[in-house]
């Protein structure tokens, strides 16, 4: 599972956008190639959908779905 999380953020440089869709928190951000300048991401976007789940001591965000957008 840890490897999957690391892969989610490969090419990540910020510029996140957040929205609430249905009852989920949705985070999207551009994905950069190794040599991309900051203003020109070339690898599309990632969209991560989180759900709020009750943990043992508090509420937690858990990844529900992942989408790659070209």
LUMLUMDREN-2810 file (N, C-alpha, C; in Angstrom, 1 decimal):
<atoms>
<atom><aa>X</aa><ch>A</ch><at>N</at><xx>0.8</xx><yy>-1.2</yy><zz>0.0</zz></atom>
<atom><aa>X</aa><ch>A</ch><at>CA</at><xx>0.0</xx><yy>0.0</yy><zz>0.0</zz></atom>
<atom><aa>X</aa><ch>A</ch><at>C</at><xx>0.9</xx><yy>1.3</yy><zz>0.0</zz></atom>
<atom><aa>X</aa><ch>A</ch><at>N</at><xx>2.0</xx><yy>1.3</yy><zz>0.7</zz></atom>
<atom><aa>X</aa><ch>A</ch><at>CA</at><xx>2.8</xx><yy>2.5</yy><zz>0.8</zz></atom>
<atom><aa>X</aa><ch>A</ch><at>C</at><xx>3.4</xx><yy>2.8</yy><zz>-0.6</zz></atom>
<atom><aa>X</aa><ch>A</ch><at>N</at><xx>3.8</xx><yy>1.7</yy><zz>-1.4</zz></atom>
<atom><aa>X</aa><ch>A</ch><at>CA</at><xx>4.3</xx><yy>2.0</yy><zz>-2.7</zz></atom>
<atom><aa>X</aa><ch>A</ch><at>C</at><xx>3.2</xx><yy>2.7</yy><zz>-3.6</zz></atom>
<atom><aa>X</aa><ch>A</ch><at>N</at><xx>2.0</xx><yy>2.3</yy><zz>-3.4</zz></atom>
<atom><aa>X</aa><ch>A</ch><at>CA</at><xx>0.9</xx><yy>2.9</yy><zz>-4.2</zz></atom>
<atom><aa>X</aa><ch>A</ch><at>C</at><xx>0.8</xx><yy>4.4</yy><zz>-3.9</zz></atom>
<atom><aa>X</aa><ch>A</ch><at>N</at><xx>0.9</xx><yy>4.7</yy><zz>-2.6</zz></atom>
<atom><aa>X</aa><ch>A</ch><at>CA</at><xx>0.8</xx><yy>6.1</yy><zz>-2.2</zz></atom>
<atom><aa>X</aa><ch>A</ch><at>C</at><xx>1.9</xx><yy>6.9</yy><zz>-2.8</zz></atom>
<atom><aa>X</aa><ch>A</ch><at>N</at><xx>3.1</xx><yy>6.4</yy><zz>-2.8</zz></atom>
<atom><aa>X</aa><ch>A</ch><at>CA</at><xx>4.3</xx><yy>7.0</yy><zz>-3.4</zz></atom>
<atom><aa>X</aa><ch>A</ch><at>C</at><xx>4.1</xx><yy>7.2</yy><zz>-4.9</zz></atom>
<atom><aa>X</aa><ch>A</ch><at>N</at><xx>3.5</xx><yy>6.3</yy><zz>-5.6</zz></atom>
<atom><aa>X</aa><ch>A</ch><at>CA</at><xx>3.2</xx><yy>6.4</yy><zz>-7.0</zz></atom>
<atom><aa>X</aa><ch>A</ch><at>C</at><xx>2.2</xx><yy>7.5</yy><zz>-7.3</zz></atom>
<atom><aa>X</aa><ch>A</ch><at>N</at><xx>1.3</xx><yy>7.7</yy><zz>-6.4</zz></atom>
<atom><aa>X</aa><ch>A</ch><at>CA</at><xx>0.2</xx><yy>8.7</yy><zz>-6.6</zz></atom>
<atom><aa>X</aa><ch>A</ch><at>C</at><xx>0.8</xx><yy>10.1</yy><zz>-6.8</zz></atom>
<atom><aa>X</aa><ch>A</ch><at>N</at><xx>1.9</xx><yy>10.3</yy><zz>-6.1</zz></atom>
<atom><aa>X</aa><ch>A</ch><at>CA</at><xx>2.5</xx><yy>11.6</yy><zz>-6.1</zz></atom>
<atom><aa>X</aa><ch>A</ch><at>C</at><xx>3.7</xx><yy>11.8</yy><zz>-6.9</zz></atom>
<atom><aa>X</aa><ch>A</ch><at>N</at><xx>4.1</xx><yy>10.8</yy><zz>-7.8</zz></atom>
<atom><aa>X</aa><ch>A</ch><at>CA</at><xx>5.2</xx><yy>10.9</yy><zz>-8.7</zz></atom>
<atom><aa>X</aa><ch>A</ch><at>C</at><xx>4.8</xx><yy>12.0</yy><zz>-9.7</zz></atom>
<atom><aa>X</aa><ch>A</ch><at>N</at><xx>5.7</xx><yy>13.0</yy><zz>-9.9</zz></atom>
<atom><aa>X</aa><ch>A</ch><at>CA</at><xx>5.4</xx><yy>14.1</yy><zz>-10.8</zz></atom>
<atom><aa>X</aa><ch>A</ch><at>C</at><xx>4.6</xx><yy>15.2</yy><zz>-10.2</zz></atom>
<atom><aa>X</aa><ch>A</ch><at>N</at><xx>4.4</xx><yy>15.2</yy><zz>-8.9</zz></atom>
<atom><aa>X</aa><ch>A</ch><at>CA</at><xx>3.6</xx><yy>16.1</yy><zz>-8.1</zz></atom>
<atom><aa>X</aa><ch>A</ch><at>C</at><xx>4.5</xx><yy>17.4</yy><zz>-7.8</zz></atom>
<atom><aa>X</aa><ch>A</ch><at>N</at><xx>3.9</xx><yy>18.6</yy><zz>-8.1</zz></atom>
<atom><aa>X</aa><ch>A</ch><at>CA</at><xx>4.6</xx><yy>19.8</yy><zz>-7.7</zz></atom>
<atom><aa>X</aa><ch>A</ch><at>C</at><xx>3.6</xx><yy>20.8</yy><zz>-7.2</zz></atom>
<atom><aa>X</aa><ch>A</ch><at>N</at><xx>2.5</xx><yy>20.4</yy><zz>-6.7</zz></atom>
<atom><aa>X</aa><ch>A</ch><at>CA</at><xx>1.5</xx><yy>21.3</yy><zz>-6.1</zz></atom>
<atom><aa>X</aa><ch>A</ch><at>C</at><xx>0.5</xx><yy>21.7</yy><zz>-7.0</zz></atom>
<atom><aa>X</aa><ch>A</ch><at>N</at><xx>-0.1</xx><yy>22.9</yy><zz>-6.9</zz></atom>
<atom><aa>X</aa><ch>A</ch><at>CA</at><xx>-1.1</xx><yy>23.5</yy><zz>-7.7</zz></atom>
<atom><aa>X</aa><ch>A</ch><at>C</at><xx>-2.4</xx><yy>22.7</yy><zz>-7.5</zz></atom>
<atom><aa>X</aa><ch>A</ch><at>N</at><xx>-2.7</xx><yy>22.2</yy><zz>-6.3</zz></atom>
<atom><aa>X</aa><ch>A</ch><at>CA</at><xx>-3.9</xx><yy>21.4</yy><zz>-6.0</zz></atom>
<atom><aa>X</aa><ch>A</ch><at>C</at><xx>-5.1</xx><yy>22.2</yy><zz>-6.1</zz></atom>
<atom><aa>X</aa><ch>A</ch><at>N</at><xx>-6.2</xx><yy>21.5</yy><zz>-6.5</zz></atom>
<atom><aa>X</aa><ch>A</ch><at>CA</at><xx>-7.6</xx><yy>22.0</yy><zz>-6.4</zz></atom>
<atom><aa>X</aa><ch>A</ch><at>C</at><xx>-8.4</xx><yy>21.1</yy><zz>-5.6</zz></atom>
<atom><aa>X</aa><ch>A</ch><at>N</at><xx>-9.3</xx><yy>21.6</yy><zz>-4.8</zz></atom>
<atom><aa>X</aa><ch>A</ch><at>CA</at><xx>-10.1</xx><yy>20.7</yy><zz>-4.0</zz></atom>
<atom><aa>X</aa><ch>A</ch><at>C</at><xx>-11.6</xx><yy>21.0</yy><zz>-4.2</zz></atom>
<atom><aa>X</aa><ch>A</ch><at>N</at><xx>-12.4</xx><yy>20.0</yy><zz>-4.1</zz></atom>
<atom><aa>X</aa><ch>A</ch><at>CA</at><xx>-13.8</xx><yy>20.2</yy><zz>-4.3</zz></atom>
<atom><aa>X</aa><ch>A</ch><at>C</at><xx>-14.5</xx><yy>19.1</yy><zz>-3.5</zz></atom>
<atom><aa>X</aa><ch>A</ch><at>N</at><xx>-15.8</xx><yy>19.3</yy><zz>-3.2</zz></atom>
<atom><aa>X</aa><ch>A</ch><at>CA</at><xx>-16.6</xx><yy>18.3</yy><zz>-2.6</zz></atom>
<atom><aa>X</aa><ch>A</ch><at>C</at><xx>-17.6</xx><yy>17.8</yy><zz>-3.7</zz></atom>
<atom><aa>X</aa><ch>A</ch><at>N</at><xx>-17.6</xx><yy>16.5</yy><zz>-3.9</zz></atom>
<atom><aa>X</aa><ch>A</ch><at>CA</at><xx>-18.5</xx><yy>15.9</yy><zz>-4.9</zz></atom>
<atom><aa>X</aa><ch>A</ch><at>C</at><xx>-19.2</xx><yy>14.8</yy><zz>-4.2</zz></atom>
<atom><aa>X</aa><ch>A</ch><at>N</at><xx>-20.5</xx><yy>14.8</yy><zz>-4.3</zz></atom>
<atom><aa>X</aa><ch>A</ch><at>CA</at><xx>-21.3</xx><yy>13.9</yy><zz>-3.5</zz></atom>
<atom><aa>X</aa><ch>A</ch><at>C</at><xx>-20.9</xx><yy>14.1</yy><zz>-2.0</zz></atom>
<atom><aa>X</aa><ch>A</ch><at>N</at><xx>-20.4</xx><yy>13.1</yy><zz>-1.3</zz></atom>
<atom><aa>X</aa><ch>A</ch><at>CA</at><xx>-20.0</xx><yy>13.3</yy><zz>0.1</zz></atom>
<atom><aa>X</aa><ch>A</ch><at>C</at><xx>-18.5</xx><yy>13.1</yy><zz>0.2</zz></atom>
<atom><aa>X</aa><ch>A</ch><at>N</at><xx>-17.8</xx><yy>13.2</yy><zz>-1.0</zz></atom>
<atom><aa>X</aa><ch>A</ch><at>CA</at><xx>-16.3</xx><yy>12.9</yy><zz>-1.0</zz></atom>
<atom><aa>X</aa><ch>A</ch><at>C</at><xx>-15.5</xx><yy>14.2</yy><zz>-1.2</zz></atom>
<atom><aa>X</aa><ch>A</ch><at>N</at><xx>-14.3</xx><yy>14.2</yy><zz>-0.7</zz></atom>
<atom><aa>X</aa><ch>A</ch><at>CA</at><xx>-13.4</xx><yy>15.3</yy><zz>-0.9</zz></atom>
<atom><aa>X</aa><ch>A</ch><at>C</at><xx>-12.6</xx><yy>14.8</yy><zz>-2.2</zz></atom>
<atom><aa>X</aa><ch>A</ch><at>N</at><xx>-12.5</xx><yy>15.7</yy><zz>-3.2</zz></atom>
<atom><aa>X</aa><ch>A</ch><at>CA</at><xx>-11.8</xx><yy>15.4</yy><zz>-4.4</zz></atom>
<atom><aa>X</aa><ch>A</ch><at>C</at><xx>-10.7</xx><yy>16.4</yy><zz>-4.6</zz></atom>
<atom><aa>X</aa><ch>A</ch><at>N</at><xx>-9.5</xx><yy>15.8</yy><zz>-4.8</zz></atom>
<atom><aa>X</aa><ch>A</ch><at>CA</at><xx>-8.2</xx><yy>16.6</yy><zz>-5.0</zz></atom>
<atom><aa>X</aa><ch>A</ch><at>C</at><xx>-7.7</xx><yy>16.3</yy><zz>-6.3</zz></atom>
<atom><aa>X</aa><ch>A</ch><at>N</at><xx>-7.5</xx><yy>17.4</yy><zz>-7.1</zz></atom>
<atom><aa>X</aa><ch>A</ch><at>CA</at><xx>-6.9</xx><yy>17.2</yy><zz>-8.4</zz></atom>
<atom><aa>X</aa><ch>A</ch><at>C</at><xx>-5.6</xx><yy>18.1</yy><zz>-8.5</zz></atom>
<atom><aa>X</aa><ch>A</ch><at>N</at><xx>-4.7</xx><yy>17.6</yy><zz>-9.3</zz></atom>
<atom><aa>X</aa><ch>A</ch><at>CA</at><xx>-3.4</xx><yy>18.4</yy><zz>-9.5</zz></atom>
<atom><aa>X</aa><ch>A</ch><at>C</at><xx>-2.8</xx><yy>18.0</yy><zz>-10.8</zz></atom>
<atom><aa>X</aa><ch>A</ch><at>N</at><xx>-2.0</xx><yy>18.9</yy><zz>-11.4</zz></atom>
<atom><aa>X</aa><ch>A</ch><at>CA</at><xx>-1.3</xx><yy>18.5</yy><zz>-12.6</zz></atom>
<atom><aa>X</aa><ch>A</ch><at>C</at><xx>-0.1</xx><yy>17.6</yy><zz>-12.3</zz></atom>
<atom><aa>X</aa><ch>A</ch><at>N</at><xx>0.3</xx><yy>16.8</yy><zz>-13.3</zz></atom>
<atom><aa>X</aa><ch>A</ch><at>CA</at><xx>1.4</xx><yy>15.9</yy><zz>-13.2</zz></atom>
<atom><aa>X</aa><ch>A</ch><at>C</at><xx>2.5</xx><yy>16.4</yy><zz>-14.1</zz></atom>
<atom><aa>X</aa><ch>A</ch><at>N</at><xx>3.7</xx><yy>16.5</yy><zz>-13.6</zz></atom>
<atom><aa>X</aa><ch>A</ch><at>CA</at><xx>4.9</xx><yy>17.0</yy><zz>-14.3</zz></atom>
<atom><aa>X</aa><ch>A</ch><at>C</at><xx>5.8</xx><yy>15.9</yy><zz>-14.7</zz></atom>
<atom><aa>X</aa><ch>A</ch><at>N</at><xx>6.4</xx><yy>16.0</yy><zz>-15.9</zz></atom>
<atom><aa>X</aa><ch>A</ch><at>CA</at><xx>7.5</xx><yy>15.2</yy><zz>-16.3</zz></atom>
<atom><aa>X</aa><ch>A</ch><at>C</at><xx>8.8</xx><yy>15.7</yy><zz>-15.7</zz></atom>
<atom><aa>X</aa><ch>A</ch><at>N</at><xx>9.8</xx><yy>14.9</yy><zz>-15.8</zz></atom>
<atom><aa>X</aa><ch>A</ch><at>CA</at><xx>11.1</xx><yy>15.2</yy><zz>-15.1</zz></atom>
<atom><aa>X</aa><ch>A</ch><at>C</at><xx>11.6</xx><yy>16.6</yy><zz>-15.5</zz></atom>
<atom><aa>X</aa><ch>A</ch><at>N</at><xx>11.5</xx><yy>16.9</yy><zz>-16.8</zz></atom>
<atom><aa>X</aa><ch>A</ch><at>CA</at><xx>12.1</xx><yy>18.1</yy><zz>-17.3</zz></atom>
<atom><aa>X</aa><ch>A</ch><at>C</at><xx>11.1</xx><yy>19.2</yy><zz>-17.6</zz></atom>
<atom><aa>X</aa><ch>A</ch><at>N</at><xx>9.9</xx><yy>19.1</yy><zz>-17.2</zz></atom>
<atom><aa>X</aa><ch>A</ch><at>CA</at><xx>8.9</xx><yy>20.1</yy><zz>-17.4</zz></atom>
<atom><aa>X</aa><ch>A</ch><at>C</at><xx>9.1</xx><yy>21.4</yy><zz>-16.6</zz></atom>
<atom><aa>X</aa><ch>A</ch><at>N</at><xx>9.0</xx><yy>22.6</yy><zz>-17.2</zz></atom>
<atom><aa>X</aa><ch>A</ch><at>CA</at><xx>9.0</xx><yy>23.8</yy><zz>-16.4</zz></atom>
<atom><aa>X</aa><ch>A</ch><at>C</at><xx>7.8</xx><yy>23.9</yy><zz>-15.5</zz></atom>
<atom><aa>X</aa><ch>A</ch><at>N</at><xx>7.8</xx><yy>24.7</yy><zz>-14.5</zz></atom>
<atom><aa>X</aa><ch>A</ch><at>CA</at><xx>6.7</xx><yy>24.7</yy><zz>-13.5</zz></atom>
<atom><aa>X</aa><ch>A</ch><at>C</at><xx>5.4</xx><yy>25.1</yy><zz>-14.1</zz></atom>
<atom><aa>X</aa><ch>A</ch><at>N</at><xx>5.4</xx><yy>25.9</yy><zz>-15.2</zz></atom>
<atom><aa>X</aa><ch>A</ch><at>CA</at><xx>4.2</xx><yy>26.4</yy><zz>-15.8</zz></atom>
<atom><aa>X</aa><ch>A</ch><at>C</at><xx>3.6</xx><yy>25.5</yy><zz>-16.9</zz></atom>
<atom><aa>X</aa><ch>A</ch><at>N</at><xx>4.3</xx><yy>24.4</yy><zz>-17.2</zz></atom>
<atom><aa>X</aa><ch>A</ch><at>CA</at><xx>3.9</xx><yy>23.5</yy><zz>-18.3</zz></atom>
<atom><aa>X</aa><ch>A</ch><at>C</at><xx>3.9</xx><yy>22.0</yy><zz>-17.9</zz></atom>
<atom><aa>X</aa><ch>A</ch><at>N</at><xx>3.0</xx><yy>21.6</yy><zz>-17.2</zz></atom>
<atom><aa>X</aa><ch>A</ch><at>CA</at><xx>2.9</xx><yy>20.1</yy><zz>-16.9</zz></atom>
<atom><aa>X</aa><ch>A</ch><at>C</at><xx>2.5</xx><yy>19.4</yy><zz>-18.2</zz></atom>
<atom><aa>X</aa><ch>A</ch><at>N</at><xx>3.2</xx><yy>18.2</yy><zz>-18.5</zz></atom>
<atom><aa>X</aa><ch>A</ch><at>CA</at><xx>3.0</xx><yy>17.5</yy><zz>-19.7</zz></atom>
<atom><aa>X</aa><ch>A</ch><at>C</at><xx>2.4</xx><yy>16.1</yy><zz>-19.5</zz></atom>
<atom><aa>X</aa><ch>A</ch><at>N</at><xx>2.1</xx><yy>15.8</yy><zz>-18.3</zz></atom>
<atom><aa>X</aa><ch>A</ch><at>CA</at><xx>1.7</xx><yy>14.4</yy><zz>-18.0</zz></atom>
<atom><aa>X</aa><ch>A</ch><at>C</at><xx>0.2</xx><yy>14.3</yy><zz>-17.6</zz></atom>
<atom><aa>X</aa><ch>A</ch><at>N</at><xx>-0.6</xx><yy>15.3</yy><zz>-17.9</zz></atom>
<atom><aa>X</aa><ch>A</ch><at>CA</at><xx>-2.0</xx><yy>15.3</yy><zz>-17.6</zz></atom>
<atom><aa>X</aa><ch>A</ch><at>C</at><xx>-2.3</xx><yy>15.7</yy><zz>-16.1</zz></atom>
<atom><aa>X</aa><ch>A</ch><at>N</at><xx>-3.3</xx><yy>15.1</yy><zz>-15.6</zz></atom>
<atom><aa>X</aa><ch>A</ch><at>CA</at><xx>-3.7</xx><yy>15.4</yy><zz>-14.2</zz></atom>
<atom><aa>X</aa><ch>A</ch><at>C</at><xx>-4.1</xx><yy>14.1</yy><zz>-13.5</zz></atom>
<atom><aa>X</aa><ch>A</ch><at>N</at><xx>-4.0</xx><yy>14.2</yy><zz>-12.2</zz></atom>
<atom><aa>X</aa><ch>A</ch><at>CA</at><xx>-4.5</xx><yy>13.1</yy><zz>-11.3</zz></atom>
<atom><aa>X</aa><ch>A</ch><at>C</at><xx>-5.7</xx><yy>13.7</yy><zz>-10.5</zz></atom>
<atom><aa>X</aa><ch>A</ch><at>N</at><xx>-6.6</xx><yy>12.8</yy><zz>-10.2</zz></atom>
<atom><aa>X</aa><ch>A</ch><at>CA</at><xx>-7.8</xx><yy>13.2</yy><zz>-9.4</zz></atom>
<atom><aa>X</aa><ch>A</ch><at>C</at><xx>-7.9</xx><yy>12.1</yy><zz>-8.4</zz></atom>
<atom><aa>X</aa><ch>A</ch><at>N</at><xx>-7.8</xx><yy>12.5</yy><zz>-7.1</zz></atom>
<atom><aa>X</aa><ch>A</ch><at>CA</at><xx>-7.9</xx><yy>11.5</yy><zz>-6.0</zz></atom>
<atom><aa>X</aa><ch>A</ch><at>C</at><xx>-9.2</xx><yy>11.8</yy><zz>-5.2</zz></atom>
<atom><aa>X</aa><ch>A</ch><at>N</at><xx>-10.0</xx><yy>10.8</yy><zz>-5.1</zz></atom>
<atom><aa>X</aa><ch>A</ch><at>CA</at><xx>-11.2</xx><yy>10.9</yy><zz>-4.3</zz></atom>
<atom><aa>X</aa><ch>A</ch><at>C</at><xx>-11.0</xx><yy>10.3</yy><zz>-2.9</zz></atom>
<atom><aa>X</aa><ch>A</ch><at>N</at><xx>-11.3</xx><yy>11.1</yy><zz>-1.9</zz></atom>
<atom><aa>X</aa><ch>A</ch><at>CA</at><xx>-11.2</xx><yy>10.6</yy><zz>-0.5</zz></atom>
<atom><aa>X</aa><ch>A</ch><at>C</at><xx>-12.6</xx><yy>10.5</yy><zz>0.1</zz></atom>
<atom><aa>X</aa><ch>A</ch><at>N</at><xx>-12.7</xx><yy>9.5</yy><zz>1.0</zz></atom>
<atom><aa>X</aa><ch>A</ch><at>CA</at><xx>-13.9</xx><yy>9.4</yy><zz>1.8</zz></atom>
<atom><aa>X</aa><ch>A</ch><at>C</at><xx>-13.5</xx><yy>9.6</yy><zz>3.3</zz></atom>
<atom><aa>X</aa><ch>A</ch><at>N</at><xx>-14.5</xx><yy>10.0</yy><zz>4.0</zz></atom>
<atom><aa>X</aa><ch>A</ch><at>CA</at><xx>-14.3</xx><yy>10.2</yy><zz>5.5</zz></atom>
<atom><aa>X</aa><ch>A</ch><at>C</at><xx>-14.8</xx><yy>9.0</yy><zz>6.2</zz></atom>
<atom><aa>X</aa><ch>A</ch><at>N</at><xx>-13.8</xx><yy>8.3</yy><zz>6.9</zz></atom>
<atom><aa>X</aa><ch>A</ch><at>CA</at><xx>-14.2</xx><yy>7.1</yy><zz>7.6</zz></atom>
<atom><aa>X</aa><ch>A</ch><at>C</at><xx>-13.9</xx><yy>7.3</yy><zz>9.1</zz></atom>
<atom><aa>X</aa><ch>A</ch><at>N</at><xx>-14.7</xx><yy>6.6</yy><zz>9.9</zz></atom>
<atom><aa>X</aa><ch>A</ch><at>CA</at><xx>-14.5</xx><yy>6.7</yy><zz>11.4</zz></atom>
<atom><aa>X</aa><ch>A</ch><at>C</at><xx>-13.4</xx><yy>5.8</yy><zz>11.8</zz></atom>
<atom><aa>X</aa><ch>A</ch><at>N</at><xx>-12.3</xx><yy>6.3</yy><zz>12.4</zz></atom>
<atom><aa>X</aa><ch>A</ch><at>CA</at><xx>-11.2</xx><yy>5.5</yy><zz>12.9</zz></atom>
<atom><aa>X</aa><ch>A</ch><at>C</at><xx>-11.4</xx><yy>5.2</yy><zz>14.3</zz></atom>
<atom><aa>X</aa><ch>A</ch><at>N</at><xx>-10.4</xx><yy>4.6</yy><zz>14.9</zz></atom>
<atom><aa>X</aa><ch>A</ch><at>CA</at><xx>-10.5</xx><yy>4.2</yy><zz>16.3</zz></atom>
<atom><aa>X</aa><ch>A</ch><at>C</at><xx>-10.6</xx><yy>5.4</yy><zz>17.3</zz></atom>
<atom><aa>X</aa><ch>A</ch><at>N</at><xx>-9.8</xx><yy>6.4</yy><zz>17.0</zz></atom>
<atom><aa>X</aa><ch>A</ch><at>CA</at><xx>-9.8</xx><yy>7.6</yy><zz>17.9</zz></atom>
<atom><aa>X</aa><ch>A</ch><at>C</at><xx>-10.3</xx><yy>8.9</yy><zz>17.2</zz></atom>
<atom><aa>X</aa><ch>A</ch><at>N</at><xx>-10.4</xx><yy>8.9</yy><zz>15.9</zz></atom>
<atom><aa>X</aa><ch>A</ch><at>CA</at><xx>-10.8</xx><yy>10.1</yy><zz>15.2</zz></atom>
<atom><aa>X</aa><ch>A</ch><at>C</at><xx>-11.3</xx><yy>9.7</yy><zz>13.8</zz></atom>
<atom><aa>X</aa><ch>A</ch><at>N</at><xx>-11.8</xx><yy>10.7</yy><zz>13.1</zz></atom>
<atom><aa>X</aa><ch>A</ch><at>CA</at><xx>-12.2</xx><yy>10.5</yy><zz>11.7</zz></atom>
<atom><aa>X</aa><ch>A</ch><at>C</at><xx>-10.9</xx><yy>10.6</yy><zz>10.8</zz></atom>
<atom><aa>X</aa><ch>A</ch><at>N</at><xx>-10.9</xx><yy>9.9</yy><zz>9.7</zz></atom>
<atom><aa>X</aa><ch>A</ch><at>CA</at><xx>-9.8</xx><yy>9.9</yy><zz>8.8</zz></atom>
<atom><aa>X</aa><ch>A</ch><at>C</at><xx>-10.2</xx><yy>9.9</yy><zz>7.4</zz></atom>
<atom><aa>X</aa><ch>A</ch><at>N</at><xx>-9.3</xx><yy>10.5</yy><zz>6.5</zz></atom>
<atom><aa>X</aa><ch>A</ch><at>CA</at><xx>-9.6</xx><yy>10.5</yy><zz>5.1</zz></atom>
<atom><aa>X</aa><ch>A</ch><at>C</at><xx>-8.9</xx><yy>9.3</yy><zz>4.5</zz></atom>
<atom><aa>X</aa><ch>A</ch><at>N</at><xx>-9.6</xx><yy>8.5</yy><zz>3.7</zz></atom>
<atom><aa>X</aa><ch>A</ch><at>CA</at><xx>-9.1</xx><yy>7.3</yy><zz>3.1</zz></atom>
<atom><aa>X</aa><ch>A</ch><at>C</at><xx>-9.3</xx><yy>7.4</yy><zz>1.6</zz></atom>
<atom><aa>X</aa><ch>A</ch><at>N</at><xx>-8.3</xx><yy>7.1</yy><zz>0.8</zz></atom>
<atom><aa>X</aa><ch>A</ch><at>CA</at><xx>-8.4</xx><yy>7.1</yy><zz>-0.7</zz></atom>
<atom><aa>X</aa><ch>A</ch><at>C</at><xx>-9.5</xx><yy>6.1</yy><zz>-1.1</zz></atom>
<atom><aa>X</aa><ch>A</ch><at>N</at><xx>-10.5</xx><yy>6.6</yy><zz>-1.9</zz></atom>
<atom><aa>X</aa><ch>A</ch><at>CA</at><xx>-11.6</xx><yy>5.8</yy><zz>-2.4</zz></atom>
<atom><aa>X</aa><ch>A</ch><at>C</at><xx>-11.4</xx><yy>5.5</yy><zz>-3.8</zz></atom>
<atom><aa>X</aa><ch>A</ch><at>N</at><xx>-10.8</xx><yy>6.4</yy><zz>-4.6</zz></atom>
<atom><aa>X</aa><ch>A</ch><at>CA</at><xx>-10.7</xx><yy>6.2</yy><zz>-6.0</zz></atom>
<atom><aa>X</aa><ch>A</ch><at>C</at><xx>-9.6</xx><yy>7.1</yy><zz>-6.6</zz></atom>
<atom><aa>X</aa><ch>A</ch><at>N</at><xx>-9.0</xx><yy>6.7</yy><zz>-7.7</zz></atom>
<atom><aa>X</aa><ch>A</ch><at>CA</at><xx>-8.0</xx><yy>7.5</yy><zz>-8.4</zz></atom>
<atom><aa>X</aa><ch>A</ch><at>C</at><xx>-8.3</xx><yy>7.5</yy><zz>-9.9</zz></atom>
<atom><aa>X</aa><ch>A</ch><at>N</at><xx>-8.1</xx><yy>8.7</yy><zz>-10.5</zz></atom>
<atom><aa>X</aa><ch>A</ch><at>CA</at><xx>-8.4</xx><yy>8.8</yy><zz>-11.9</zz></atom>
<atom><aa>X</aa><ch>A</ch><at>C</at><xx>-7.2</xx><yy>9.6</yy><zz>-12.5</zz></atom>
<atom><aa>X</aa><ch>A</ch><at>N</at><xx>-6.7</xx><yy>9.1</yy><zz>-13.7</zz></atom>
<atom><aa>X</aa><ch>A</ch><at>CA</at><xx>-5.7</xx><yy>9.8</yy><zz>-14.4</zz></atom>
<atom><aa>X</aa><ch>A</ch><at>C</at><xx>-6.4</xx><yy>10.5</yy><zz>-15.6</zz></atom>
<atom><aa>X</aa><ch>A</ch><at>N</at><xx>-6.1</xx><yy>11.7</yy><zz>-15.8</zz></atom>
<atom><aa>X</aa><ch>A</ch><at>CA</at><xx>-6.8</xx><yy>12.5</yy><zz>-16.9</zz></atom>
<atom><aa>X</aa><ch>A</ch><at>C</at><xx>-5.7</xx><yy>13.0</yy><zz>-17.8</zz></atom>
<atom><aa>X</aa><ch>A</ch><at>N</at><xx>-5.8</xx><yy>12.7</yy><zz>-19.1</zz></atom>
<atom><aa>X</aa><ch>A</ch><at>CA</at><xx>-4.7</xx><yy>13.1</yy><zz>-20.1</zz></atom>
<atom><aa>X</aa><ch>A</ch><at>C</at><xx>-4.9</xx><yy>14.5</yy><zz>-20.5</zz></atom>
</atoms>
